[in-house]
């Protein structure tokens, strides 16, 4: 896994970056923020509080320490506030082993100043709206004022008279304003792009901003107008040649005359730039790969309408904090489907390469796994491929003998276990299924191998039998009411634990897992004690460590 740092990523601006990076299976994003409690803390397995940006020395030292201690390979700014400092420190971070996704300092200085940006765009022959001096304007139409150093739509002003414009310019502590003719009717568009450390420009993502609120596009739609795409390519090339690096956002306006012009250039990830994922483009991923795009980079992609919305995350507040946490293994800590797929691939390599095309085997195997087949997995695969009994037997034996590599875990497992252990909680595993198989999974994971392990079959019965849960309690030397159970099965894990005297239980809803608890079914039965449905171990961590 490649550690990647999101700076000032705790708030809404960091959500899109976090979502994009979490889509990359080989990347482990770390969120750094000045606030101990912020939005992405509940979405990111790795969240770190750092000193405020106002204390530049402490802020810099904290980020560099994270880079060195955690092996961070890239740093992504989430807001405009930290851009000047990170741009100045790019070389220092590079010496520590991390590429910073930020443009050259001189370009950052220009793009954070709307007046300088206007001159920059004019100098490169790019269309812009001409600014107006309010004292020379007849106010047959209102003027729209933008703070020279503002961003996100903050501080804009509408003036309908010279007096209103003078009043806005004279506001105590107000930023200097640039004035433009107010447009009654227009269309807004955004260009999102990445420029890699070597200067490669990503596929361009052009979207229409259908509904905006608070400066960001709540609803976006893929745009394909040829003149806009041509203008997007021109400005992307200009930015890359001028030292643009990282992820950038350009905004266009198309007024009644149909001619587009550039209204803003933001040298950072746009709040709604996550739209790019819907078109099949991962902008942070492009920066990390640092490779030239293919010849079809500007070819039409899948179109999409995306909606950015608020979501409520509920963190259960427990009646009492347990002394130990007992985890189920498969589909709780271990990604069971990936584990099975890896073993099937190894079995195919060992005995079946001459029996079927690799793609045909992979299709049959992955379909059987993803449709939930476990007990008769080998039978199902062989039946799909039309194989004989001798081939079934050979594949079954190869599957059982498959050495396998490191046990695949869900991304939230290692950081959650580390946080719980650091808080003084004892950790254990209670698992069903054959003891030798489950023991092998634990031994092949550096994260899991040191956990206290209890095997229900060795206790005399599998979950939800009380003897299994009681065996774990005895092994830990604790009474059941000092334990918490975490698993993916409401009936076997959660109800079994509560009925055996455990203090609380969490039911995980893992995407793609074999068992995905049905809330409506759960509502039909009385649930005793503290049983909580959560989507991942990050919420389990926050619940157990809440004070």
CORMO-V347061 format. One record per pair of residues at least 12 apart in sequence whose C-alpha atoms are under 8 Angstrom apart, sorted by the first residue. I is the first residue (numbers start at 1). J is the second residue. Records with the same first field share a line. If there is no record, write none. Layout:
BEGIN
I: J, J
END
This chain:
BEGIN
1: 25, 26, 27, 28
2: 26, 27, 28, 71, 72, 73
3: 27, 28, 29, 30, 70, 71, 72, 73, 74
4: 27, 28, 29, 30, 72, 73, 74, 75, 76
5: 29, 30, 31, 32, 67, 72, 74, 75, 76
6: 18, 29, 30, 31, 32, 75, 76, 77, 78
7: 31, 32, 33, 75, 76, 77, 78, 82
8: 31, 32, 33, 34, 77, 78, 79, 82
9: 31, 32, 33, 40, 77, 78, 79
10: 31, 32, 33, 34, 35, 38, 39, 40, 41
11: 38, 39, 40
12: 39, 40, 271
13: 78, 79, 270, 271
14: 40, 78, 79, 271
15: 40, 271
16: 271, 272, 273, 274
17: 78, 269, 274, 284
18: 31, 44
19: 274
20: 274, 277, 282, 283, 284, 285
21: 284, 285
24: 285
28: 411
29: 44, 46
30: 44, 45, 46, 47, 48
31: 44, 46, 47, 48
32: 47, 48, 49, 50
33: 47, 48, 49, 50
34: 49, 50, 51, 52, 53
35: 49, 50
36: 48, 49
42: 313, 538, 539, 542
43: 538
44: 538
45: 411, 412, 415, 416, 537, 538
46: 415
50: 62, 63
53: 82
64: 93, 96
67: 93, 96, 97, 98
68: 96, 97
71: 97
72: 97, 98
73: 97, 98, 99
74: 98, 99, 100, 101, 288
75: 98, 99, 100, 101
76: 100, 101, 102, 246
77: 101, 102, 268, 269
78: 268, 269
79: 268, 269
80: 112, 151, 267, 268
83: 102, 108
84: 105, 108, 109
86: 100, 102
87: 100, 102, 103, 104, 105, 108
88: 105
90: 102
99: 197
100: 246
101: 196, 197, 245, 246, 247, 287
102: 244, 245, 246, 247, 267, 268
103: 243, 244, 245, 246, 267
104: 243, 244, 245
107: 242, 243, 244
108: 267
111: 265, 266, 267
112: 149, 150, 266, 267
113: 148, 149
114: 147, 148, 149, 178, 264
115: 148, 178
117: 264, 265
124: 238
126: 235, 261, 262
127: 260, 261, 262
128: 261, 262, 263
129: 180, 261, 262, 263
130: 180
131: 178, 179, 180, 181
132: 178, 179, 180, 181
133: 179
134: 162, 165, 166, 179
135: 162
137: 162
139: 160, 161, 162
141: 160, 181, 182
142: 158, 159, 160, 161, 181, 182
143: 158, 159, 160, 165, 179, 180, 181, 182
144: 156, 157, 158, 159, 179, 180, 181, 182
145: 157, 158, 159, 177, 178, 179, 180
146: 177, 178, 179
147: 175, 176, 177, 178
148: 175, 176, 177, 178
149: 175, 176
150: 175
152: 214, 215, 216
153: 214, 215
154: 214, 215
158: 182
183: 255
185: 255, 256
186: 253, 254, 255, 256
187: 208, 209, 253, 254, 255
188: 208, 209, 210, 251, 252, 253, 254
189: 206, 207, 208, 209, 223, 251, 252, 253
190: 206, 207, 208, 209, 249, 250, 251, 252
191: 204, 205, 206, 207, 232, 249, 250, 251, 252
192: 204, 205, 206, 247, 248, 249, 250, 269, 270, 273, 276
193: 205, 236, 247, 248, 249, 283
194: 245, 246, 247, 248, 283, 284, 286, 287
195: 240, 244, 245, 246, 247, 248, 286, 287
196: 245, 246, 286, 287, 288, 289, 290, 291
197: 245, 246, 287, 290
198: 290, 291
199: 240, 241, 244, 245
200: 240, 290, 291, 292, 293
201: 236, 237, 240, 292, 293
202: 283, 286, 292, 293, 297
203: 281, 293, 297, 298
204: 232, 233, 297, 298
205: 222, 276, 279, 281
206: 222, 223, 224, 229, 232
207: 220, 221, 222, 223
208: 220, 221, 222, 223
209: 221
216: 270, 271, 272
217: 271, 272, 308
218: 272, 307, 308, 309
219: 305, 306, 307, 308
220: 275, 305, 306, 307
221: 303, 304, 305, 306
222: 303, 304, 305
227: 260
228: 260
244: 267
246: 267, 268, 284, 287
247: 267, 268, 269, 283, 284, 287
248: 265, 266, 267, 268, 269, 270
249: 265, 266, 267, 268, 269, 270, 273
250: 262, 263, 264, 265, 266
251: 263, 264, 265
252: 264
272: 308
275: 306
278: 302, 303, 304, 306
279: 301, 302, 303, 304
280: 301, 302
315: 539, 540, 542, 543
316: 532, 543
317: 543, 544, 546
318: 504, 530, 543, 544
320: 503
321: 544
322: 425, 481, 482, 483, 484, 503, 544
323: 424, 425, 426, 482, 483
324: 425, 426, 427, 428, 482, 483, 484
325: 425, 426, 427, 428, 483, 484, 485, 486
326: 427, 428, 429, 430, 472, 483, 484, 485, 486
327: 427, 428, 429, 430, 431, 485, 486, 487
328: 429, 430, 431, 485, 486, 487, 488, 493
329: 429, 430, 431, 487
330: 431
331: 487, 488, 510, 513, 514, 515
332: 410, 486, 487, 488, 508, 510
333: 409, 410, 413
334: 407, 408, 409, 410
335: 408, 409, 410, 513
336: 408, 513
337: 369, 370, 513, 514
338: 408
339: 407, 408
340: 369
341: 365, 366, 369
342: 404
343: 399, 402, 403, 404
344: 365, 399
345: 362
346: 398, 399, 402, 403, 404
347: 395, 398, 399, 402
348: 361, 395, 398
350: 398
351: 394, 395, 398
352: 395
356: 385
361: 381, 385
364: 381, 384, 385
365: 381
368: 380, 381
370: 512, 514
372: 514
378: 392, 395, 396
379: 392
405: 444
406: 444, 445
407: 441, 442, 444, 445
408: 445
412: 536, 537, 538
413: 537
414: 447
416: 537, 538, 541
419: 541
420: 541, 544, 545
423: 545
427: 451, 452
428: 451, 452, 453, 454
429: 451, 452, 453, 454
430: 453, 454, 455, 456, 468, 469, 472
431: 454, 455, 456
432: 455, 456, 457, 462, 463
433: 457
434: 457
435: 455, 457, 458
452: 476
454: 471, 472, 475
455: 468
456: 468
459: 471
463: 492, 493, 496
464: 491, 492, 493, 495, 496, 497
465: 496
466: 496, 497, 499, 500
469: 496, 497, 500
470: 500
480: 500, 501, 502, 503
481: 501, 502, 503
482: 502, 503
483: 502, 503, 504
484: 502, 503, 504, 505, 506
485: 497, 502, 504, 505, 506
486: 505, 506, 507, 508
487: 505, 506, 507, 508
488: 507, 508, 509, 510, 515, 516, 517
489: 507, 508, 515, 516, 517
490: 507, 517, 522
493: 505, 507
494: 506, 507, 531
495: 527, 528, 531
498: 528, 529, 530, 531
499: 528
503: 529, 530
504: 529, 530, 531
505: 530, 531, 532
506: 531, 532, 533, 534, 540
507: 531, 532, 533, 534
508: 533, 534, 535, 536, 537
509: 533, 534, 535, 536
510: 535, 536
END
